[in-house]
C-alpha cells in the first residue's frame, strides 16, 4: 500500500513527488509513467531551453471557464529584493519557487523576465528531477499504462494491482500527444463524475486563406496584432509576428489563438488584423511617401517595412510597379490604411499535435482550494489536466509546478 500514487511523470508529477518527499520523507510514493522516461514533454518546452516561469506571473496571464480568483495568491509571483546580496528572488505563496528548484538541483537564470535553467537545456531539468527522486527512493514505474482506477472505502486501486491511500492525476492535456498527453486522465475523471470542459488546442498558429501568404513566407516583423471576431476586436497583442506559407504564427499569434477553434466551430467570422507601423500615424506616413515621388510604391514602402511585405501590399492593392507620383490621393490613403490594418481571414488553427497547451479540462469548481476532488476524497488533480491555461512565457509550466506545490502542501499535512 502506497501513501500516494502519482499518475504521470511530467513536470507537475515530478514536482509533486519531489515536494512531498521534501516535506515528509517518510511518505511511500509511487510515480507511474506510460513512457520509458520522465518529462518527455518538458524536453521540448521553450524550444529545448525549458522556460520554467516568469517574473511577471499574475492571475491575468491565465484563462479558465471557472472562477480562478481563489488561486490568485498562488499565481502572483512577487519580487523581493535581498539588499545584502542585491538580488531579486521571486516568491510563490511564501514558498521560494527558485529555492525549491535549486534544492532539486536546478539553477535558474533570468532573461527579460523569463526564467530558464542555467544550463539552457531542458534535459538538465529532467535529469535533475530523475536523480533527485532516485536519491529519495521514490518508486518509479516506467512503461506503465494506467487503464483503470477505482476506489473502495479509504484506498484506491490502479489496474487491479496497485493500492494507494491517495492518488494524484498529473497526466497532462491533449497537446503533443506523441509525448504521452493523450487525454486519458480526462476519461479517468469522468468515471468519478467530473465534468470536462470542451478541449481546444491553444498557443498555436492560425491558418489563413490570404491570397499572398506564400509570398511572405519566412517574414518576421514587430507589430501589433488584433483578433477580430464577427467584426469586433476582442484582444490585442504587441510583439513579433511570423508568417509561413499557410499560417500566421509567433508568440503574439499564439496568445490570440485560445478561443479561435471554438469561434470557428460556432460559425463565427475570425480575422487577425496586423498594424505593421504602430509607431507612425497617417500624416507621418503620408509625408514620408510624398518625399519619394519618383520611386515605385513597393520600393518606397520597403524603407518602412520588410520588402516582401512591401511587394505584397502593393500587389494586393494592384499598385505594384506604379510610381508614387502616378498614384491618386485615394490610392495613397489605401496604402496607409493597409499598413495599419493588414487583414488575414482565419480558416483554422493548429491541432493538438502543434498546440503548446490544452484549453479546457477538468472543471475547477469541482475541486477544493487544495485541488482535491469534491466528488472523491483523496483524489487530486494537477497541471494541464485542469481547466486552466496560460499565455506564452513560462506561465503554463509555472502552473504545473504551482499546482503540484498546492497539492503537496495539503497531502503532507495528513
C-alpha positions as CSV (number, residue, x, y, z in Angstrom):
1,X,0.0,0.0,0.0
2,X,1.4,3.4,-1.1
3,X,0.6,6.6,0.7
4,X,0.5,8.5,-2.6
5,X,0.4,7.3,-6.3
6,X,1.0,10.0,-8.9
7,X,-0.1,9.1,-12.4
8,X,2.1,10.9,-14.9
9,X,5.8,11.8,-14.6
10,X,5.7,15.1,-16.4
11,X,6.5,18.5,-14.9
12,X,3.7,18.5,-12.4
13,X,4.1,14.9,-11.4
14,X,7.8,15.1,-10.9
15,X,7.5,18.3,-8.8
16,X,4.7,16.8,-6.8
17,X,6.7,13.7,-5.9
18,X,9.8,15.8,-5.1
19,X,8.0,18.3,-2.8
20,X,6.1,15.5,-1.0
21,X,9.4,13.9,-0.2
22,X,10.9,17.2,0.9
23,X,8.0,17.9,3.3
24,X,7.6,14.3,4.5
25,X,10.5,11.9,3.7
26,X,8.6,9.0,5.3
27,X,5.8,9.0,2.7
28,X,5.8,6.0,0.5
29,X,5.3,7.4,-3.0
30,X,4.8,5.7,-6.4
31,X,5.3,7.6,-9.7
32,X,3.7,6.0,-12.7
33,X,4.8,6.9,-16.2
34,X,3.5,5.5,-19.5
35,X,6.7,6.4,-21.4
36,X,10.1,4.9,-20.9
37,X,11.4,8.1,-19.3
38,X,10.0,11.0,-17.4
39,X,9.5,14.6,-18.6
40,X,9.1,13.8,-22.3
41,X,7.0,16.9,-23.0
42,X,9.2,19.0,-20.8
43,X,12.1,18.3,-23.1
44,X,10.6,20.3,-25.9
45,X,9.4,23.3,-24.0
46,X,10.9,26.7,-24.8
47,X,12.5,25.2,-27.9
48,X,14.5,22.9,-25.7
49,X,15.6,25.7,-23.3
50,X,12.7,24.9,-20.9
51,X,11.0,28.2,-19.9
52,X,10.4,27.4,-16.2
53,X,8.5,30.6,-15.2
54,X,8.1,34.3,-15.5
55,X,8.9,37.1,-13.1
56,X,5.7,38.9,-14.2
57,X,3.4,36.0,-13.3
58,X,-0.1,37.0,-12.1
59,X,-3.6,35.8,-12.5
60,X,-4.3,37.9,-15.6
61,X,-1.9,35.6,-17.5
62,X,-4.3,32.7,-17.1
63,X,-7.7,31.6,-18.6
64,X,-10.4,29.2,-17.4
65,X,-14.2,28.8,-17.8
66,X,-14.2,28.6,-14.0
67,X,-13.5,31.4,-11.5
68,X,-9.8,31.2,-10.8
69,X,-9.6,34.2,-8.5
70,X,-9.2,31.9,-5.5
71,X,-5.8,30.8,-6.9
72,X,-4.6,34.4,-7.2
73,X,-2.4,34.1,-4.1
74,X,-0.5,31.2,-5.7
75,X,-0.2,32.7,-9.2
76,X,1.1,36.1,-8.3
77,X,4.8,35.8,-8.0
78,X,6.3,38.8,-6.1
79,X,9.8,40.2,-6.3
80,X,11.5,40.5,-3.0
81,X,14.9,42.3,-3.0
82,X,17.7,40.9,-0.9
83,X,19.6,44.2,-0.2
84,X,22.6,42.3,1.3
85,X,23.3,40.4,-1.9
86,X,21.5,42.9,-4.2
87,X,19.5,40.1,-5.8
88,X,15.9,39.7,-6.6
89,X,14.1,36.4,-5.9
90,X,10.5,35.5,-6.9
91,X,8.5,34.1,-4.0
92,X,5.5,31.9,-4.6
93,X,2.9,31.9,-1.8
94,X,5.6,32.4,0.8
95,X,7.4,29.3,-0.7
96,X,10.6,30.2,-2.6
97,X,10.0,28.8,-6.0
98,X,13.6,29.2,-7.1
99,X,14.8,27.7,-3.9
100,X,12.7,24.6,-4.4
101,X,14.2,24.2,-7.9
102,X,17.7,24.8,-6.6
103,X,17.1,22.2,-3.9
104,X,16.3,19.7,-6.6
105,X,19.5,20.6,-8.4
106,X,18.2,23.2,-11.0
107,X,19.9,26.6,-11.0
108,X,17.9,29.4,-12.6
109,X,18.8,32.4,-14.7
110,X,16.5,35.3,-15.8
111,X,16.2,36.5,-19.4
112,X,13.9,39.6,-19.9
113,X,11.7,38.3,-17.1
114,X,11.7,34.7,-18.3
115,X,13.1,32.0,-16.1
116,X,15.4,29.3,-17.6
117,X,17.7,26.6,-16.3
118,X,21.2,28.0,-16.1
119,X,22.3,25.2,-18.4
120,X,19.9,26.4,-21.1
121,X,18.8,22.8,-21.6
122,X,15.5,21.1,-20.8
123,X,17.3,17.8,-20.5
124,X,19.2,19.0,-17.4
125,X,15.9,19.8,-15.7
126,X,14.6,16.3,-16.4
127,X,17.9,14.7,-15.3
128,X,17.9,16.8,-12.1
129,X,14.4,15.6,-11.2
130,X,15.3,12.0,-12.1
131,X,18.4,12.0,-9.9
132,X,16.7,13.7,-7.0
133,X,13.7,11.3,-7.0
134,X,16.0,8.3,-7.2
135,X,18.1,9.6,-4.4
136,X,14.9,9.9,-2.3
137,X,13.9,6.4,-3.1
138,X,10.7,7.3,-4.9
139,X,9.4,4.2,-6.6
140,X,9.1,5.0,-10.4
141,X,7.4,2.6,-12.8
142,X,8.0,3.3,-16.5
143,X,6.1,1.9,-19.4
144,X,3.1,1.6,-17.1
145,X,-0.2,2.5,-18.8
146,X,-3.0,3.2,-16.3
147,X,-6.3,1.9,-17.7
148,X,-8.4,1.6,-14.6
149,X,-8.7,3.5,-11.3
150,X,-11.3,2.5,-8.6
151,X,-11.9,3.4,-5.0
152,X,-13.2,1.2,-2.2
153,X,-13.5,2.6,1.4
154,X,-10.3,4.5,2.1
155,X,-8.0,3.3,-0.7
156,X,-7.6,3.4,-4.5
157,X,-6.7,0.5,-6.8
158,X,-4.9,1.1,-10.0
159,X,-5.2,-1.5,-12.8
160,X,-6.4,-4.0,-10.2
161,X,-2.8,-4.4,-8.9
162,X,-1.6,-1.3,-7.1
163,X,-3.1,0.2,-4.0
164,X,-2.7,3.7,-2.7
165,X,-4.3,5.9,0.0
166,X,-4.3,9.0,-2.2
167,X,-4.0,9.4,-6.0
168,X,-2.8,12.5,-7.9
169,X,-3.7,12.8,-11.6
170,X,-0.9,14.5,-13.4
171,X,-1.5,13.2,-16.9
172,X,-1.4,16.5,-18.9
173,X,-3.8,17.6,-21.5
174,X,-4.2,16.8,-25.2
175,X,-1.3,18.8,-26.6
176,X,1.7,17.0,-28.2
177,X,0.1,13.5,-27.9
178,X,3.3,11.9,-29.1
179,X,4.8,12.7,-25.7
180,X,2.0,10.8,-24.0
181,X,-0.5,13.6,-23.4
182,X,-3.4,11.7,-25.0
183,X,-6.1,12.9,-22.6
184,X,-6.6,9.6,-20.8
185,X,-6.7,11.5,-17.5
186,X,-10.0,13.1,-18.5
187,X,-11.5,9.6,-19.0
188,X,-10.5,8.6,-15.5
189,X,-12.0,11.7,-14.0
190,X,-15.3,11.3,-16.0
191,X,-15.7,7.9,-14.3
192,X,-15.6,9.7,-10.9
193,X,-18.4,12.1,-12.1
194,X,-16.2,15.1,-13.1
195,X,-17.2,17.5,-15.8
196,X,-14.6,18.1,-18.5
197,X,-14.9,21.4,-20.2
198,X,-14.6,21.4,-24.0
199,X,-11.0,20.8,-25.1
200,X,-9.3,23.0,-27.7
201,X,-5.7,23.5,-29.0
202,X,-4.2,26.7,-27.6
203,X,-0.9,28.6,-28.1
204,X,-0.8,27.5,-31.7
205,X,-0.6,29.1,-35.2
206,X,-3.6,30.4,-37.2
207,X,-4.3,29.1,-40.7
208,X,-5.3,31.8,-43.3
209,X,-6.5,31.8,-46.8
210,X,-4.8,35.2,-47.5
211,X,-4.1,35.2,-51.2
212,X,-0.4,36.3,-50.9
213,X,0.5,34.4,-47.8
214,X,3.1,32.2,-49.6
215,X,4.9,35.4,-50.8
216,X,5.7,36.5,-47.2
217,X,6.8,33.0,-46.1
218,X,9.6,33.4,-43.6
219,X,9.0,37.1,-42.7
220,X,9.2,38.1,-39.0
221,X,8.1,41.6,-38.1
222,X,7.5,43.5,-34.9
223,X,3.9,44.9,-34.9
224,X,0.6,45.0,-33.2
225,X,-1.8,42.2,-33.9
226,X,-5.5,42.1,-33.1
227,X,-8.1,39.3,-33.1
228,X,-11.4,40.3,-34.8
229,X,-14.5,38.1,-34.2
230,X,-17.6,39.0,-36.2
231,X,-16.1,42.4,-36.9
232,X,-15.4,43.2,-33.3
233,X,-11.8,43.4,-31.9
234,X,-11.7,41.0,-28.9
235,X,-8.0,41.1,-28.0
236,X,-4.7,42.7,-29.0
237,X,-1.1,41.7,-28.6
238,X,2.2,43.5,-29.3
239,X,5.4,41.9,-30.4
240,X,6.8,39.8,-33.2
241,X,4.6,38.1,-35.8
242,X,5.8,35.4,-38.1
243,X,4.4,34.3,-41.5
244,X,4.7,30.9,-43.1
245,X,3.3,29.6,-46.4
246,X,-0.1,28.9,-44.8
247,X,-0.1,30.4,-41.3
248,X,0.2,33.5,-39.2
249,X,2.4,32.5,-36.3
250,X,4.7,33.8,-33.5
251,X,4.1,34.3,-29.7
252,X,1.6,37.2,-30.2
253,X,-0.5,35.0,-32.5
254,X,-0.3,32.1,-30.1
255,X,-1.6,34.2,-27.3
256,X,-4.6,35.1,-29.5
257,X,-5.3,31.6,-30.5
258,X,-7.0,30.2,-27.4
259,X,-10.7,30.6,-28.4
260,X,-10.3,30.6,-32.2
261,X,-11.1,27.0,-32.8
262,X,-14.3,27.4,-30.7
263,X,-15.3,30.5,-32.6
264,X,-14.8,28.8,-35.9
265,X,-16.9,25.8,-34.8
266,X,-19.6,28.2,-33.8
267,X,-19.6,29.6,-37.3
268,X,-18.2,33.0,-36.4
269,X,-16.0,35.0,-38.8
270,X,-12.5,35.3,-37.5
271,X,-9.7,37.6,-38.7
272,X,-6.4,38.9,-37.4
273,X,-5.5,42.5,-38.2
274,X,-1.9,43.5,-38.2
275,X,-0.7,47.0,-37.7
276,X,2.8,47.0,-39.3
277,X,3.6,50.6,-38.4
278,X,2.1,51.3,-34.9
279,X,4.7,54.0,-34.2
280,X,3.6,56.2,-37.1
281,X,0.3,57.8,-37.8
282,X,-1.4,58.5,-41.1
283,X,0.0,62.0,-41.6
284,X,3.6,60.9,-40.8
285,X,3.4,58.0,-43.3
286,X,1.8,60.2,-45.9
287,X,4.6,62.8,-45.6
288,X,7.2,60.0,-45.9
289,X,5.7,58.6,-49.0
290,X,5.4,62.0,-50.6
291,X,9.1,62.6,-50.4
292,X,9.8,59.8,-52.8
293,X,7.5,60.6,-55.7
294,X,9.8,59.1,-58.4
295,X,10.0,55.8,-56.6
296,X,7.8,52.8,-57.2
297,X,5.4,52.4,-54.3
298,X,6.9,49.0,-53.3
299,X,10.4,50.5,-53.1
300,X,9.1,53.4,-51.0
301,X,7.4,51.0,-48.6
302,X,10.5,48.8,-48.3
303,X,12.1,51.7,-46.4
304,X,9.5,51.2,-43.7
305,X,8.6,47.5,-43.7
306,X,10.1,44.2,-44.9
307,X,10.5,44.3,-48.7
308,X,8.4,41.1,-49.1
309,X,5.6,42.8,-47.2
310,X,6.0,45.9,-49.3
311,X,5.7,44.0,-52.5
312,X,2.7,42.0,-51.2
313,X,0.8,45.1,-50.1
314,X,1.5,46.7,-53.5
315,X,0.2,43.7,-55.3
316,X,-2.9,43.4,-53.0
317,X,-3.8,47.0,-53.8
318,X,-3.0,46.5,-57.6
319,X,-0.3,49.2,-57.4
320,X,2.8,47.1,-57.9
321,X,5.3,48.9,-60.2
322,X,3.4,52.2,-60.0
323,X,5.4,55.4,-59.2
324,X,4.2,57.4,-56.2
325,X,3.7,60.5,-58.4
326,X,1.3,58.5,-60.5
327,X,-0.9,57.5,-57.6
328,X,-4.2,59.2,-56.6
329,X,-4.8,60.5,-53.1
330,X,-7.3,57.6,-52.6
331,X,-4.6,55.1,-53.6
332,X,-2.1,56.6,-51.1
333,X,-4.8,56.5,-48.4
334,X,-5.5,52.8,-49.1
335,X,-1.8,52.1,-48.8
336,X,-1.6,53.8,-45.4
337,X,-4.8,52.1,-44.2
338,X,-3.4,48.7,-45.2
339,X,-0.1,49.3,-43.4
340,X,-2.2,49.9,-40.2
341,X,-4.8,47.1,-41.0
342,X,-3.3,44.3,-43.0
343,X,-6.1,41.7,-42.6
344,X,-5.9,37.9,-42.6
345,X,-9.0,35.8,-42.8
346,X,-8.6,32.8,-40.4
347,X,-10.0,29.4,-41.5
348,X,-8.4,27.1,-38.9
349,X,-5.9,26.7,-36.1
350,X,-3.1,24.3,-35.5
351,X,-4.2,21.0,-34.0
352,X,-3.2,19.2,-30.7
353,X,0.0,18.0,-32.5
354,X,1.3,21.5,-32.7
355,X,-0.5,23.3,-29.9
356,X,1.6,24.1,-26.8
357,X,-1.2,23.7,-24.4
358,X,-4.8,22.5,-24.0
359,X,-7.6,24.9,-23.4
360,X,-10.4,23.4,-21.2
361,X,-10.2,20.4,-18.9
362,X,-11.5,19.2,-15.5
363,X,-13.8,21.9,-14.2
364,X,-12.1,23.7,-11.3
365,X,-15.3,24.3,-9.4
366,X,-15.4,20.6,-8.7
367,X,-12.2,20.8,-6.7
368,X,-11.2,22.3,-3.4
369,X,-8.7,25.2,-2.9
370,X,-6.2,22.4,-2.5
371,X,-7.2,20.7,-5.8
372,X,-8.8,17.7,-4.1
373,X,-11.8,16.3,-5.8
374,X,-15.1,17.3,-4.1
375,X,-16.6,14.1,-5.6
376,X,-13.9,11.7,-4.4
377,X,-11.9,12.3,-1.2
378,X,-8.2,11.6,-1.7
379,X,-8.2,12.2,-5.4
380,X,-6.2,15.2,-6.6
381,X,-5.6,16.7,-10.0
382,X,-2.7,19.0,-11.0
383,X,-1.2,20.7,-14.1
384,X,-2.7,20.8,-17.6
385,X,-5.5,18.3,-16.8
386,X,-7.3,21.0,-15.0
387,X,-9.3,23.7,-16.8
388,X,-6.7,26.4,-16.6
389,X,-4.2,27.5,-19.2
390,X,-1.7,30.4,-19.5
391,X,-0.2,32.6,-22.2
392,X,3.3,32.0,-23.7
393,X,6.2,32.9,-21.5
394,X,6.6,30.1,-18.9
395,X,3.1,30.6,-17.4
396,X,1.9,27.0,-18.1
397,X,5.0,25.4,-16.6
398,X,4.7,27.7,-13.6
399,X,1.1,26.4,-13.1
400,X,2.3,22.8,-13.4
401,X,4.8,23.4,-10.6
402,X,2.4,25.6,-8.6
403,X,-0.4,23.2,-8.6
404,X,2.0,20.4,-7.6
405,X,3.0,22.6,-4.6
406,X,-0.6,23.3,-3.6
407,X,-1.4,19.5,-3.6
408,X,1.9,18.6,-1.9
409,X,1.3,21.1,0.9
410,X,-2.2,19.6,1.5
411,X,-1.2,15.9,1.4
412,X,1.8,16.4,3.6
413,X,-0.4,17.7,6.4
414,X,-2.3,14.4,6.7
